[in-house]
Amino acid sequence: MRDYEQETAFLGEWGPFQRTIFFLLSASIIPNGFNGLSAVFLSATPEHRCLVPAGVNLSAAWRNASLPWESLPDGTLAESRCHRYRLALIRNFSARGLSPGVDVDLGELPQEPCLDGWSYSTDLYHSTIVTEWNLVCENDWKGPLTSSLFFVGVLIGSFVSGQMSDRFGRKLVLFSTMAVQTGFSFIQVFSSSWEMFSVLFLIVGMGQISNYVAAFILGAEILGKSVRIIYSTLGVCIFYAIGYMLLPLFAYFIRDWRMLLLALTAPGLLCIPLWWIIPESPRWLISQGRIEEAEIIIRKAAKQNGILAPATIFDPTEIQELDSHKQRAHNFLDLLKTYNIRTITFLSVFIWMIISVGYFGLSLNTPNLHGDPYLNCFLSAIVEVPAYVIAWLLLQTLPRRYTMASVLLLGGVVLLLIQLVPTDLYILSIMLVMLGKFGITAAFAMVYVYTSELYPTVVRNMGIGASSMASRLGSILSPYFVYLGAYDRFLPYILMGSLTVLMGILTLFLPETHGVPLPETIEQMLRLKGLNPSRASMLFRDCCQK
């Protein structure tokens, strides 16, 4: 069979049909933007303190002194969030007319946990899952675990979505997983426990990545080569960022977590009419031998573009001839077959993982920045748009290796500089965080293109799949990088910045692919820059001797 692009070249590149597919599939990505990072507000932790019941008979002085003071990660003093002075004891002192700090040394009083619960500030959030189920103090580990379970669902969905779309079709999987994401998000609204919410969140994560991947593949297979590149870089990414920008807008006006989740779920229903507009992938139909259905779709596209289609578009005899020429099957072990591909695989896995840690770590950490969390979240979202555009422009003209290393080093270095900023210059700190987010987001956009060019055709899907799996593992770990901020507010930035700088340096060891034909076989892969087996062996022996 002749090349599919040649068979359908008569359709043109940017007619009404292609424009419809481009914008509708890109628009279907918008709910992924605000659902994927909804935990920023759903599981936000407001200011809180131990609750001293109003019915307890305490004098005003003892009620004001009932909580010990503790040092926060930023060095300031505040009333304890997790302990109070033993209530029975201070009630006895109050009844005897003793004064705190005068007749009684508060530093010597025994303490107890918050046995009566907590009181939460409602200045920013009227309710979150943290205030609903008291995910603080000894249960504060459940907050980051909630986000991690969502990303576990994303990891599982990444495994099954490709296989499902290959077997059942791109369109069916796209709309089925949209239904899973929307339906289970709706059920989440009625969660009666943290356990129920988290399990449903995992399922939502599975649906979220599955429809994202299905939309990505469907658009890439329907659109022509020139439009496909723009769709895969700018179209999908920018519409995702638009969804991300809508998240703080929804959260600002809806401060109850159940109503917010309901509002974030409702737009998914707007995708239902797309079933009758978006077609199945003709490429996939041809691969399944359903040539007549593929021709019907192409003829409808030609009619929509005002073009007369040829009498015969796809020749069944040529397709049968194509099926008779099959290449040797490859498996995951081929990614470890030679020193060259093995090293590229290990470097790609680590680079993808750390980029994901940085991207999701900075995104989830916006409520912990100084100032308005809604504005900070919006800034974190809007900075992605220029990052995607600049990444796309740089990829058109400059070498991949130096470009990606530069944005990684930019992102990592500015994150390391945050610890040097004086506390009162919090605006400068926020600017550095956003600049770091810009660099890491640009690297995220570039790494897809760069990795696909590094691997040969015979194992390209497996190479990208292994790297993508590492990225999902990084997203699972990212909430715990944010969690470390409870002990030292600079620690997440130091860790993410150091690892990002390291990845920027390691990127320089990858081969350059700009302007080089894509390799077809493992033997055609480009050699690593400045690294070869003999040199690696010498370095290893030197390290062992030392």
C-alpha positions as CSV (number, residue, x, y, z in Angstrom):
1,M,0.0,0.0,0.0
2,R,1.3,3.5,-0.8
3,D,1.9,5.9,2.1
4,Y,-1.3,6.9,3.9
5,E,-0.3,10.6,3.6
6,Q,-0.2,10.2,-0.2
7,E,-3.5,8.4,-0.4
8,T,-5.3,11.2,1.5
9,A,-3.2,14.2,0.2
10,F,-6.2,15.4,-1.9
11,L,-7.9,16.4,1.3
12,G,-5.4,19.2,1.9
13,E,-3.8,20.2,5.2
14,W,-6.0,22.8,6.8
15,G,-9.5,22.6,5.5
16,P,-12.8,22.9,7.5
17,F,-12.5,19.2,8.4
18,Q,-9.0,19.5,9.8
19,R,-9.8,22.7,11.7
20,T,-12.9,21.1,13.3
21,I,-10.9,18.0,14.4
22,F,-8.0,20.2,15.7
23,F,-10.1,22.5,17.8
24,L,-12.7,19.9,19.1
25,L,-10.1,17.4,20.1
26,S,-8.0,20.1,21.7
27,A,-11.0,21.4,23.5
28,S,-11.7,17.9,24.9
29,I,-8.4,18.2,26.7
30,I,-9.5,21.3,28.7
31,P,-11.3,19.2,31.5
32,N,-8.0,17.3,32.0
33,G,-6.3,20.6,32.9
34,F,-8.5,21.4,35.9
35,N,-9.3,17.8,36.9
36,G,-5.6,16.8,36.9
37,L,-4.6,19.4,39.4
38,S,-7.9,19.8,41.3
39,A,-6.1,18.4,44.4
40,V,-4.5,21.8,44.8
41,F,-7.7,23.1,46.2
42,L,-9.7,20.0,47.1
43,S,-7.0,18.8,49.5
44,A,-5.7,22.2,50.6
45,T,-4.9,22.6,54.3
46,P,-6.2,25.8,55.9
47,E,-4.8,27.3,59.0
48,H,-5.9,25.3,62.0
49,R,-5.5,24.9,65.8
50,C,-6.6,22.5,68.5
51,L,-10.2,23.0,69.5
52,V,-11.0,23.9,73.0
53,P,-14.8,23.2,73.4
54,A,-16.8,26.3,74.2
55,G,-18.6,24.4,77.0
56,V,-15.4,23.9,79.0
57,N,-15.4,26.1,82.1
58,L,-12.3,28.2,81.6
59,S,-11.5,31.8,82.5
60,A,-10.7,34.1,79.5
61,A,-7.0,34.1,80.5
62,W,-6.7,30.3,80.6
63,R,-8.7,29.9,77.4
64,N,-6.2,32.2,75.6
65,A,-3.3,30.3,77.1
66,S,-4.7,26.8,76.5
67,L,-2.4,26.2,73.4
68,P,1.4,26.0,73.6
69,W,3.5,28.0,71.1
70,E,5.6,26.3,68.4
71,S,8.1,27.4,65.8
72,L,6.8,27.1,62.1
73,P,9.1,26.1,59.2
74,D,9.5,29.8,58.2
75,G,10.8,30.6,61.7
76,T,7.7,32.4,63.1
77,L,5.9,31.4,66.3
78,A,2.3,30.3,66.3
79,E,-0.1,28.4,68.5
80,S,0.3,24.7,68.2
81,R,-1.7,22.9,65.5
82,C,-1.5,19.5,67.1
83,H,-1.3,19.8,70.8
84,R,-2.9,21.7,73.7
85,Y,-2.2,21.8,77.5
86,R,-3.9,19.0,79.4
87,L,-7.5,20.3,79.6
88,A,-8.4,18.7,82.9
89,L,-5.3,20.3,84.5
90,I,-5.8,23.9,83.2
91,R,-9.5,23.7,84.1
92,N,-8.5,22.9,87.7
93,F,-6.1,25.9,87.7
94,S,-8.8,28.1,86.3
95,A,-11.3,27.0,89.0
96,R,-8.7,27.8,91.7
97,G,-8.2,31.3,90.3
98,L,-4.5,30.8,89.3
99,S,-3.2,32.9,86.5
100,P,-1.2,31.4,83.6
101,G,2.4,32.6,83.4
102,V,2.2,34.2,86.8
103,D,1.1,31.5,89.2
104,V,1.7,28.6,86.8
105,D,4.8,28.1,84.6
106,L,3.3,27.1,81.2
107,G,6.6,25.5,80.1
108,E,6.2,22.8,82.7
109,L,2.6,21.9,81.9
110,P,2.0,18.5,80.2
111,Q,0.4,18.5,76.8
112,E,-2.1,16.2,75.0
113,P,-3.3,15.7,71.4
114,C,-6.3,17.5,70.0
115,L,-8.8,15.1,71.5
116,D,-11.8,17.3,70.6
117,G,-10.7,18.0,67.0
118,W,-9.6,21.2,65.4
119,S,-10.9,24.6,64.5
120,Y,-10.2,25.6,60.9
121,S,-9.8,29.1,59.3
122,T,-12.4,29.8,56.7
123,D,-10.7,32.9,55.3
124,L,-9.5,31.0,52.2
125,Y,-11.5,27.7,52.1
126,H,-14.9,27.1,53.5
127,S,-14.2,23.3,53.4
128,T,-11.7,20.9,51.9
129,I,-11.3,17.1,52.3
130,V,-8.7,18.0,55.0
131,T,-11.3,19.8,57.1
132,E,-14.0,17.3,56.2
133,W,-12.0,14.3,57.6
134,N,-9.4,16.0,59.8
135,L,-6.4,15.1,57.6
136,V,-3.9,16.9,59.9
137,C,-1.4,16.1,62.6
138,E,-1.1,12.3,62.9
139,N,-3.2,12.0,59.7
140,D,-1.5,14.6,57.6
141,W,0.2,11.9,55.5
142,K,-3.2,11.2,54.0
143,G,-3.2,14.6,52.1
144,P,-0.2,13.8,49.8
145,L,-1.3,10.2,49.6
146,T,-4.6,11.4,48.0
147,S,-2.7,13.1,45.2
148,S,-0.3,10.2,44.8
149,L,-3.3,7.8,44.4
150,F,-4.6,9.9,41.6
151,F,-1.2,9.6,39.9
152,V,-1.2,5.9,40.6
153,G,-4.4,5.8,38.5
154,V,-2.7,7.8,35.8
155,L,0.1,5.2,35.8
156,I,-2.4,2.3,35.5
157,G,-4.3,4.2,32.8
158,S,-1.0,4.8,30.9
159,F,-0.5,1.0,30.8
160,V,-4.0,0.1,29.6
161,S,-5.0,3.1,27.4
162,G,-2.7,2.3,24.5
163,Q,-3.7,-1.4,24.4
164,M,-7.4,-0.5,24.7
165,S,-7.3,2.0,21.9
166,D,-5.4,-0.4,19.7
167,R,-8.0,-3.1,20.3
168,F,-11.3,-1.2,20.5
169,G,-10.5,2.0,18.5
170,R,-9.5,5.5,19.4
171,K,-12.9,7.1,19.4
172,L,-14.6,4.4,21.6
173,V,-11.8,4.6,24.1
174,L,-11.8,8.4,24.1
175,F,-15.5,8.8,24.9
176,S,-15.6,5.8,27.2
177,T,-12.8,7.1,29.4
178,M,-14.3,10.6,29.3
179,A,-17.4,9.0,30.8
180,V,-15.3,7.2,33.4
181,Q,-13.6,10.5,34.4
182,T,-16.9,12.5,34.5
183,G,-19.0,9.7,36.1
184,F,-16.6,8.8,38.9
185,S,-15.8,12.5,39.6
186,F,-19.6,13.0,40.1
187,I,-19.7,10.0,42.5
188,Q,-16.8,11.6,44.4
189,V,-19.0,14.5,45.3
190,F,-21.0,12.2,47.6
191,S,-17.9,10.5,49.2
192,S,-18.6,9.6,52.8
193,S,-15.0,8.9,53.8
194,W,-11.5,9.7,52.8
195,E,-11.0,6.1,51.8
196,M,-14.0,6.3,49.4
197,F,-12.8,9.6,48.0
198,S,-9.2,8.3,47.4
199,V,-10.3,5.1,45.6
200,L,-12.6,7.1,43.3
201,F,-9.8,9.6,42.7
202,L,-7.6,6.7,41.5
203,I,-10.2,5.7,39.0
204,V,-10.6,9.3,37.9
205,G,-6.9,9.3,37.3
206,M,-7.2,6.2,35.1
207,G,-9.9,7.9,33.0
208,Q,-8.1,11.2,32.8
209,I,-4.9,10.0,31.2
210,S,-6.7,7.4,29.0
211,N,-8.8,10.0,27.3
212,Y,-5.8,12.4,27.0
213,V,-3.8,9.7,25.3
214,A,-6.7,8.7,23.1
215,A,-7.3,12.3,22.0
216,F,-3.6,12.7,21.3
217,I,-3.4,9.6,19.2
218,L,-6.7,10.3,17.4
219,G,-5.6,13.8,16.4
220,A,-2.2,12.7,15.3
221,E,-3.6,10.0,13.1
222,I,-6.3,12.1,11.4
223,L,-4.4,15.4,10.9
224,G,-1.8,15.8,8.2
225,K,1.9,16.0,8.9
226,S,2.4,19.8,9.2
227,V,-0.8,20.3,11.3
228,R,0.0,17.2,13.4
229,I,3.2,18.7,14.8
230,I,1.4,21.8,15.9
231,Y,-1.5,19.8,17.4
232,S,0.9,17.5,19.3
233,T,2.9,20.4,20.8
234,L,0.9,23.6,20.9
235,G,-2.7,22.4,20.5
236,V,-2.9,19.8,23.2
237,C,-0.5,21.5,25.6
238,I,-2.1,25.0,25.4
239,F,-5.6,23.8,25.8
240,Y,-4.5,21.8,28.8
241,A,-3.0,25.0,30.2
242,I,-6.3,26.8,29.5
243,G,-8.1,24.1,31.7
244,Y,-5.4,24.6,34.3
245,M,-6.1,28.4,34.3
246,L,-9.8,27.8,34.8
247,L,-9.1,25.8,38.0
248,P,-8.3,28.8,40.3
249,L,-11.2,30.7,38.7
250,F,-13.7,28.0,39.7
251,A,-12.0,27.6,43.1
252,Y,-12.1,31.3,43.9
253,F,-15.9,31.6,43.5
254,I,-16.7,28.1,44.9
255,R,-15.0,27.5,48.2
256,D,-16.8,24.4,49.3
257,W,-15.0,21.3,48.0
258,R,-18.1,19.3,47.1
259,M,-19.6,22.1,45.1
260,L,-16.2,22.8,43.5
261,L,-15.8,19.2,42.4
262,L,-19.3,19.2,41.0
263,A,-18.6,22.4,39.0
264,L,-15.3,20.9,37.7
265,T,-17.2,17.7,36.7
266,A,-20.1,19.4,34.8
267,P,-18.1,20.6,31.8
268,G,-17.4,16.9,30.9
269,L,-21.0,16.7,29.8
270,L,-20.4,19.2,27.1
271,C,-18.2,16.6,25.3
272,I,-21.2,14.3,24.7
273,P,-22.3,16.0,21.4
274,L,-18.7,15.5,20.1
275,W,-19.5,11.8,19.6
276,W,-21.5,12.7,16.5
277,I,-18.8,15.0,15.1
278,I,-15.4,13.4,15.7
279,P,-14.9,10.3,13.5
280,E,-12.9,7.2,14.2
281,S,-9.3,7.1,13.0
282,P,-9.2,6.0,9.4
283,R,-5.7,4.7,10.0
284,W,-6.9,2.4,12.8
285,L,-9.9,1.2,10.7
286,I,-7.5,0.3,7.9
287,S,-5.3,-1.6,10.3
288,Q,-8.4,-3.6,11.3
289,G,-9.3,-4.3,7.7
290,R,-12.4,-2.1,7.8
291,I,-11.5,-0.3,4.6
292,E,-15.0,0.7,3.6
293,E,-15.6,2.5,6.9
294,A,-12.3,4.4,6.5
295,E,-13.3,5.4,3.0
296,I,-16.7,6.7,4.2
297,I,-14.9,9.0,6.7
298,I,-12.4,10.3,4.1
299,R,-15.2,11.0,1.6
300,K,-17.2,12.9,4.3
301,A,-14.0,14.9,5.1
302,A,-13.6,15.6,1.3
303,K,-17.2,16.8,1.1
304,Q,-16.7,19.0,4.1
305,N,-13.6,20.5,2.5
306,G,-15.4,21.0,-0.8
307,I,-13.1,18.5,-2.6
308,L,-14.1,15.7,-5.0
309,A,-12.7,12.4,-3.7
310,P,-11.2,9.9,-6.2
311,A,-13.3,6.8,-7.1
312,T,-10.9,4.5,-5.2
313,I,-9.0,5.8,-2.2
314,F,-7.6,2.6,-0.5
315,D,-6.8,-0.5,-2.5
316,P,-7.6,-3.7,-0.5
317,T,-5.1,-5.8,-2.5
318,E,-2.3,-3.4,-1.6
319,I,-3.3,-3.7,2.1
320,Q,-3.2,-7.5,2.0
321,E,0.3,-7.2,0.4
322,L,1.4,-4.9,3.2
323,D,0.2,-7.4,5.8
324,S,2.4,-10.1,4.3
325,H,5.6,-8.0,5.0
326,K,5.9,-8.0,8.7
327,Q,9.1,-7.1,10.7
328,R,10.6,-9.1,13.5
329,A,8.8,-8.4,16.8
330,H,10.7,-6.5,19.4
331,N,10.3,-6.5,23.2
332,F,11.3,-4.4,26.2
333,L,14.7,-6.2,26.5
334,D,15.7,-4.6,23.2
335,L,15.9,-1.3,25.2
336,L,18.8,-2.9,27.1
337,K,20.4,-4.7,24.1
338,T,23.5,-2.6,23.5
339,Y,25.5,-0.2,25.6
340,N,24.3,2.8,23.6
341,I,20.5,2.1,23.8
342,R,20.8,1.0,27.4
343,T,22.5,4.2,28.4
344,I,20.0,6.3,26.5
345,T,17.1,4.4,28.1
346,F,18.5,5.0,31.7
347,L,19.2,8.7,31.0
348,S,15.7,9.1,29.5
349,V,14.0,7.4,32.4
350,F,15.7,9.6,35.0
351,I,15.2,12.8,33.0
352,W,11.5,12.1,32.5
353,M,11.0,11.2,36.2
354,I,12.7,14.3,37.6
355,I,11.0,16.7,35.1
356,S,7.7,15.2,36.3
357,V,8.6,15.6,39.9
358,G,9.5,19.3,39.3
359,Y,6.4,20.0,37.2
360,F,3.8,18.5,39.5
361,G,5.7,19.4,42.7
362,L,5.7,23.1,41.8
363,S,2.1,22.9,40.6
364,L,0.9,21.3,43.8
365,N,2.9,23.6,46.0
366,T,1.2,26.8,44.9
367,P,-1.1,27.0,48.0
368,N,2.1,27.1,50.2
369,L,3.5,30.2,48.4
370,H,3.2,33.6,50.1
371,G,0.1,35.6,49.1
372,D,-3.2,34.6,47.5
373,P,-3.2,30.9,46.6
374,Y,-5.8,31.5,43.8
375,L,-3.6,34.1,42.1
376,N,-0.5,32.0,42.6
377,C,-2.2,29.0,41.0
378,F,-3.3,31.1,38.0
379,L,0.2,32.4,37.6
380,S,1.5,28.9,37.7
381,A,-0.9,28.0,34.9
382,I,-0.5,31.0,32.7
383,V,3.3,30.7,32.7
384,E,2.9,27.4,30.8
385,V,1.5,29.1,27.7
386,P,4.8,31.0,26.8
387,A,6.8,28.0,27.9
388,Y,5.0,25.8,25.3
389,V,5.2,28.4,22.6
390,I,8.9,29.1,23.2
391,A,9.7,25.4,23.4
392,W,8.0,24.9,20.1
393,L,9.9,27.8,18.5
394,L,13.3,26.6,19.9
395,L,12.7,23.1,18.6
396,Q,12.2,24.4,15.1
397,T,15.7,25.9,14.8
398,L,18.1,25.0,17.7
399,P,19.9,21.8,18.7
400,R,17.8,19.6,21.0
401,R,20.5,18.7,23.5
402,Y,21.6,22.3,24.3
403,T,18.1,23.7,24.2
404,M,16.7,21.2,26.7
405,A,19.8,21.3,28.9
406,S,19.5,25.1,29.0
407,V,15.8,25.2,30.1
408,L,16.5,22.5,32.7
409,L,19.5,24.4,34.1
410,L,17.4,27.6,34.1
411,G,14.6,25.9,36.0
412,G,16.9,24.2,38.5
413,V,19.2,27.1,39.2
414,V,16.4,29.6,40.0
415,L,14.8,27.1,42.3
416,L,18.1,26.8,44.2
417,L,18.3,30.6,44.4
418,I,14.9,30.8,46.3
419,Q,16.6,30.0,49.7
420,L,18.8,33.1,49.3
421,V,15.9,35.5,49.0
422,P,15.1,37.5,52.2
423,T,11.7,36.7,53.8
424,D,10.3,40.2,53.2
425,L,11.0,39.9,49.4
426,Y,8.3,37.3,48.9
427,I,7.3,38.7,45.5
428,L,10.8,37.9,44.3
429,S,10.5,34.4,45.6
430,I,7.2,33.9,43.7
431,M,8.8,35.2,40.6
432,L,11.7,32.7,40.9
433,V,9.2,29.9,41.4
434,M,7.3,30.8,38.3
435,L,10.6,31.1,36.3
436,G,11.5,27.7,37.5
437,K,8.1,26.4,36.5
438,F,8.6,28.0,33.1
439,G,11.9,26.2,32.6
440,I,10.6,22.8,33.7
441,T,7.4,23.1,31.7
442,A,9.4,24.0,28.5
443,A,11.6,20.9,29.2
444,F,8.4,18.8,29.6
445,A,7.3,20.0,26.1
446,M,10.7,19.3,24.6
447,V,11.3,15.9,26.1
448,Y,8.5,14.2,24.1
449,V,10.0,15.3,20.8
450,Y,13.6,14.6,21.8
451,T,12.9,11.1,23.1
452,S,11.0,10.1,20.0
453,E,14.0,11.2,17.9
454,L,16.5,9.3,20.0
455,Y,15.0,5.8,19.7
456,P,14.8,3.9,16.4
457,T,11.5,3.1,14.8
458,V,11.5,-0.6,15.8
459,V,11.5,0.3,19.6
460,R,10.3,3.9,19.6
461,N,6.9,3.2,21.2
462,M,8.5,1.1,23.9
463,G,11.2,3.7,24.6
464,I,8.6,6.4,25.0
465,G,6.4,4.1,27.0
466,A,9.2,3.3,29.4
467,S,10.1,7.0,29.8
468,S,6.4,7.9,30.3
469,M,6.1,5.2,33.0
470,A,9.0,6.8,34.8
471,S,7.3,10.2,34.4
472,R,4.2,8.7,36.2
473,L,6.4,7.4,39.0
474,G,7.8,11.0,39.3
475,S,4.3,12.4,39.6
476,I,3.4,9.8,42.3
477,L,6.5,11.0,44.3
478,S,5.9,14.7,43.8
479,P,3.3,15.3,46.6
480,Y,5.8,14.0,49.1
481,F,8.4,16.6,47.9
482,V,5.7,19.2,48.7
483,Y,5.1,17.5,52.0
484,L,8.7,18.1,53.1
485,G,7.9,21.8,53.2
486,A,6.2,21.2,56.5
487,Y,9.6,20.6,58.0
488,D,11.6,23.2,56.0
489,R,10.0,25.5,53.5
490,F,13.1,25.6,51.4
491,L,13.7,21.8,51.3
492,P,11.3,21.1,48.3
493,Y,13.0,23.7,46.2
494,I,16.5,22.6,47.2
495,L,15.7,18.9,46.2
496,M,13.8,19.7,43.0
497,G,16.4,22.4,42.0
498,S,19.4,20.1,42.6
499,L,17.9,17.2,40.7
500,T,16.8,19.4,37.8
501,V,20.3,20.8,37.5
502,L,21.7,17.3,37.5
503,M,19.3,16.3,34.7
504,G,20.3,19.3,32.7
505,I,23.9,18.2,32.9
506,L,23.1,14.6,32.0
507,T,21.1,15.8,29.0
508,L,24.4,17.0,27.5
509,F,25.6,13.4,27.3
510,L,22.7,12.5,24.9
511,P,23.3,12.6,21.1
512,E,22.1,15.5,19.0
513,T,19.1,14.7,16.8
514,H,18.2,18.0,15.2
515,G,18.4,17.8,11.4
516,V,19.3,14.1,11.6
517,P,17.1,11.4,9.9
518,L,15.2,9.3,12.4
519,P,17.0,5.9,13.0
520,E,15.1,2.9,11.8
521,T,17.2,0.2,13.6
522,I,19.0,-0.1,16.9
523,E,22.3,-0.2,14.9
524,Q,21.6,3.2,13.4
525,M,21.2,4.9,16.8
526,L,23.5,7.9,17.3
527,R,26.4,7.5,19.7
528,L,26.3,9.3,23.0
529,K,28.1,12.6,23.2
530,G,31.4,12.3,25.2
531,L,30.6,8.9,26.6
532,N,31.6,5.5,25.2
533,P,31.9,2.0,26.7
534,S,35.7,2.1,27.2
535,R,35.6,5.5,28.9
536,A,32.7,4.4,31.1
537,S,34.6,1.3,32.1
538,M,37.6,3.3,33.0
539,L,35.5,5.7,35.1
540,F,33.9,2.8,36.9
541,R,37.3,1.2,37.7
542,D,38.7,4.5,39.0
543,C,35.6,4.9,41.3
544,C,36.0,1.4,42.6
545,Q,39.7,1.8,43.3
546,K,39.0,5.1,45.2
